[in-house]
């Protein structure tokens, strides 16, 4: 067997990737990473114009063709319609990036049971979409890769003083959700390894958007060994390793990209 080169290992030419939340803060960079590696990218969003804008702006490598679909992961019927539309548009799906996220920025002292349960429904959507990918590639006698987007807050608690008197603290239901996603990754990985489907989790943090309060961001910097926040493009390499042949022997893992936050 000829040893593949680094260029071969990271090349996604001929593969199709479906990414939820592809028009979001991190989703834009993740979508570009897939496209730059040669994949045809199907950008999914609750709003078709937003998905189309991202898909149309993606670089095209070789014969790649980028698409846009409507997919609301919080609605099972919409999720299934979106997946079916992606397959119809692209012909197949090889990779799923579960990146979409909907939630309530509510403090643990006031959040209602309904809000808590609604936010946990993101995990249900992640599972249902992952299962659609698994069934789809098994039906094609192919292989597939799934990446769940977790968070450092699925592994460790937050620092209350980073948010105090500035904004709502990191939501308790968000920590619950992301911790569950990390463990769901492990569970699905061991069941689906025999099917040729790899399942991994990419956990960023901290990667605040421009909308985040400046004072809170400065406080967060003091908690990080690198004393700075992450930049969205710093997730592109880790994502590509997980979805490409470069990660062919990696499954059931949670890759933390957090500037050393969880190493304290």
C-alpha positions as CSV (number, residue, x, y, z in Angstrom):
1,X,0.0,0.0,0.0
2,X,1.3,3.4,-1.0
3,X,1.5,5.8,1.9
4,X,-0.9,8.8,1.3
5,X,0.7,12.2,1.3
6,X,-0.5,15.0,3.6
7,X,-2.2,16.6,0.6
8,X,-4.1,13.4,-0.1
9,X,-5.1,12.9,3.6
10,X,-6.7,16.4,3.9
11,X,-8.2,16.5,0.5
12,X,-12.1,16.5,0.4
13,X,-12.4,16.5,-3.3
14,X,-15.5,14.5,-4.4
15,X,-17.2,14.6,-1.0
16,X,-20.3,16.4,0.0
17,X,-20.6,18.1,3.4
18,X,-23.9,19.3,5.1
19,X,-23.4,21.9,7.8
20,X,-26.2,23.3,10.0
21,X,-25.9,26.8,11.2
22,X,-23.6,27.4,8.3
23,X,-24.4,31.2,8.2
24,X,-23.5,31.7,11.8
25,X,-20.5,33.3,13.5
26,X,-18.4,30.1,13.6
27,X,-20.4,28.4,10.8
28,X,-19.0,30.7,8.1
29,X,-15.4,29.7,8.8
30,X,-16.3,26.0,9.1
31,X,-18.1,26.1,5.8
32,X,-15.1,27.8,4.1
33,X,-12.8,25.2,5.6
34,X,-14.8,22.4,3.9
35,X,-15.0,24.2,0.6
36,X,-11.3,25.2,0.6
37,X,-10.4,21.5,1.1
38,X,-12.4,20.6,-2.1
39,X,-15.8,19.5,-0.7
40,X,-19.1,20.4,-2.2
41,X,-20.8,22.2,0.7
42,X,-24.6,22.2,1.5
43,X,-25.2,25.2,3.8
44,X,-28.3,24.7,6.0
45,X,-30.1,27.5,7.9
46,X,-33.6,28.3,9.0
47,X,-33.5,31.1,6.5
48,X,-32.8,30.2,2.9
49,X,-31.5,33.6,1.8
50,X,-28.9,33.5,4.6
51,X,-27.8,30.0,3.6
52,X,-27.6,31.0,-0.1
53,X,-25.5,34.0,0.7
54,X,-22.9,31.9,2.4
55,X,-23.0,29.1,-0.2
56,X,-22.6,31.6,-3.1
57,X,-19.6,33.2,-1.4
58,X,-17.7,29.9,-0.8
59,X,-14.6,29.2,-2.9
60,X,-15.0,26.5,-5.5
61,X,-12.2,23.9,-5.9
62,X,-12.3,21.8,-9.0
63,X,-15.8,20.6,-9.8
64,X,-17.3,21.3,-6.4
65,X,-20.9,22.8,-6.4
66,X,-22.2,24.5,-3.3
67,X,-25.9,24.4,-2.3
68,X,-28.3,25.9,0.3
69,X,-31.2,24.3,2.1
70,X,-33.7,25.2,4.8
71,X,-33.3,23.1,7.9
72,X,-34.5,23.8,11.4
73,X,-32.9,21.2,13.7
74,X,-35.5,21.9,16.4
75,X,-38.3,20.6,14.2
76,X,-38.0,17.0,13.2
77,X,-40.1,17.4,10.0
78,X,-38.0,20.4,8.9
79,X,-34.8,18.4,9.7
80,X,-35.9,15.5,7.5
81,X,-37.0,17.8,4.7
82,X,-33.7,19.6,4.9
83,X,-31.7,16.4,4.7
84,X,-33.7,15.1,1.8
85,X,-33.3,18.4,0.0
86,X,-29.6,18.3,0.5
87,X,-29.3,14.7,-0.9
88,X,-31.6,15.7,-3.9
89,X,-29.5,18.8,-4.6
90,X,-26.0,17.3,-4.1
91,X,-26.7,13.6,-5.0
92,X,-25.3,12.3,-1.7
93,X,-24.0,13.4,1.7
94,X,-20.7,12.1,3.1
95,X,-20.1,14.5,6.0
96,X,-22.4,16.2,8.5
97,X,-21.4,19.0,10.8
98,X,-23.9,19.5,13.6
99,X,-23.2,23.2,14.2
100,X,-26.6,24.8,14.5
101,X,-27.5,26.2,17.9
102,X,-30.7,27.8,19.3
103,X,-31.0,28.8,22.9
104,X,-32.2,31.2,25.6
105,X,-29.7,33.5,27.3
106,X,-31.5,33.2,30.6
107,X,-30.0,33.1,34.1
108,X,-30.2,29.9,36.1
109,X,-32.3,31.7,38.8
110,X,-35.1,32.6,36.3
111,X,-35.1,30.0,33.5
112,X,-38.3,28.1,33.2
113,X,-38.7,24.4,32.7
114,X,-40.1,25.0,29.2
115,X,-37.1,27.1,28.2
116,X,-34.7,24.5,29.6
117,X,-36.3,21.6,27.8
118,X,-36.5,23.6,24.5
119,X,-32.8,24.3,24.6
120,X,-32.0,20.6,25.3
121,X,-33.9,19.8,22.1
122,X,-30.8,20.9,20.2
123,X,-29.2,17.5,21.2
124,X,-32.2,15.7,19.8
125,X,-31.7,17.4,16.5
126,X,-28.0,16.5,16.5
127,X,-28.9,12.9,17.0
128,X,-31.6,12.8,14.4
129,X,-29.4,14.4,11.8
130,X,-26.5,12.1,12.6
131,X,-28.7,9.1,12.3
132,X,-29.9,10.3,8.9
133,X,-26.3,10.5,7.8
134,X,-25.5,7.0,9.1
135,X,-28.5,5.4,7.4
136,X,-27.7,7.3,4.2
137,X,-24.1,6.2,3.9
138,X,-24.9,2.6,5.0
139,X,-27.6,2.4,2.3
140,X,-24.9,3.5,-0.2
141,X,-22.3,1.1,1.1
142,X,-20.1,4.1,1.7
143,X,-18.4,5.6,4.7
144,X,-19.2,8.8,6.5
145,X,-18.0,11.3,9.1
146,X,-20.0,13.3,11.7
147,X,-18.7,16.2,13.7
148,X,-20.8,17.5,16.6
149,X,-19.9,21.0,17.7
150,X,-19.6,21.0,21.5
151,X,-18.0,23.5,23.8
152,X,-15.4,23.8,26.5
153,X,-18.5,24.4,28.7
154,X,-19.5,20.8,28.0
155,X,-16.4,19.7,30.0
156,X,-15.9,22.4,32.7
157,X,-18.0,24.8,34.6
158,X,-17.7,28.6,34.0
159,X,-16.3,31.3,36.2
160,X,-19.1,33.3,37.8
161,X,-17.0,36.4,38.2
162,X,-16.4,36.7,34.5
163,X,-20.0,37.6,34.0
164,X,-21.0,39.2,37.3
165,X,-22.6,42.7,37.0
166,X,-22.0,42.6,33.2
167,X,-24.4,40.1,31.6
168,X,-26.3,36.9,32.1
169,X,-24.0,34.1,33.2
170,X,-23.2,31.2,30.9
171,X,-26.7,29.4,30.9
172,X,-27.0,26.2,32.9
173,X,-28.9,24.5,30.2
174,X,-26.1,25.3,27.7
175,X,-23.6,23.4,29.9
176,X,-26.1,20.5,30.2
177,X,-26.6,20.4,26.5
178,X,-23.0,20.5,25.5
179,X,-22.0,18.0,28.1
180,X,-24.6,15.7,26.7
181,X,-23.4,16.2,23.1
182,X,-19.9,15.3,24.1
183,X,-21.1,12.0,25.6
184,X,-23.5,11.3,22.8
185,X,-20.5,11.5,20.5
186,X,-18.8,8.6,22.3
187,X,-22.0,6.5,22.4
188,X,-22.7,6.9,18.7
189,X,-19.1,6.3,17.8
190,X,-18.9,2.9,19.3
191,X,-22.2,1.8,17.8
192,X,-21.5,3.1,14.3
193,X,-17.8,2.2,13.9
194,X,-18.7,-1.1,12.3
195,X,-20.8,0.8,9.8
196,X,-17.8,2.9,8.6
197,X,-19.2,6.0,10.2
198,X,-16.9,8.1,12.4
199,X,-18.4,10.4,15.1
200,X,-16.3,13.1,16.8
201,X,-16.9,16.3,18.7
202,X,-15.2,19.6,18.2
203,X,-15.4,21.8,21.3
204,X,-14.4,25.5,20.9
205,X,-14.0,28.0,23.5
206,X,-13.8,30.8,24.2
207,X,-14.8,32.3,20.8
208,X,-17.0,35.3,21.6
209,X,-18.5,37.2,18.7
210,X,-18.4,41.0,18.2
211,X,-21.7,41.2,20.0
212,X,-20.2,40.0,23.3
213,X,-19.8,42.7,26.0
214,X,-16.2,44.0,25.8
215,X,-15.7,44.0,29.6
216,X,-16.8,40.3,29.8
217,X,-14.3,39.4,27.0
218,X,-11.5,41.1,28.9
219,X,-12.4,39.1,32.1
220,X,-12.4,35.9,30.1
221,X,-8.9,36.7,28.7
222,X,-7.6,36.6,32.3
223,X,-8.9,33.0,32.7
224,X,-7.0,31.7,29.6
225,X,-3.4,30.5,29.5
226,X,-3.0,32.2,26.2
227,X,-4.6,35.4,27.5
228,X,-6.7,35.9,24.4
229,X,-9.9,34.7,22.7
230,X,-10.1,32.3,19.8
231,X,-10.5,33.5,16.2
232,X,-13.0,31.6,14.0
233,X,-10.4,30.5,11.5
234,X,-8.5,28.7,14.2
235,X,-11.2,26.0,14.1
236,X,-10.7,25.3,10.4
237,X,-7.6,23.0,10.8
238,X,-9.1,20.9,13.6
239,X,-12.4,20.5,11.7
240,X,-10.6,19.3,8.6
241,X,-8.5,16.8,10.5
242,X,-11.7,15.2,12.0
243,X,-13.7,15.0,8.7
244,X,-10.9,14.0,6.3
245,X,-8.8,10.9,5.9
246,X,-6.2,12.5,8.1
247,X,-8.5,11.5,11.0
248,X,-9.4,8.0,9.6
249,X,-8.5,6.3,12.9
250,X,-10.1,8.9,15.1
251,X,-13.6,8.3,16.4
252,X,-15.5,9.0,19.7
253,X,-13.2,11.8,20.6
254,X,-13.8,15.4,21.9
255,X,-11.2,17.8,20.4
256,X,-10.9,20.9,22.6
257,X,-9.8,24.1,20.8
258,X,-9.7,26.4,23.8
259,X,-6.3,28.1,24.1
260,X,-5.5,25.9,27.0
261,X,-8.7,26.9,29.0
262,X,-9.4,23.3,30.2
263,X,-5.7,22.6,30.9
264,X,-5.7,24.6,34.2
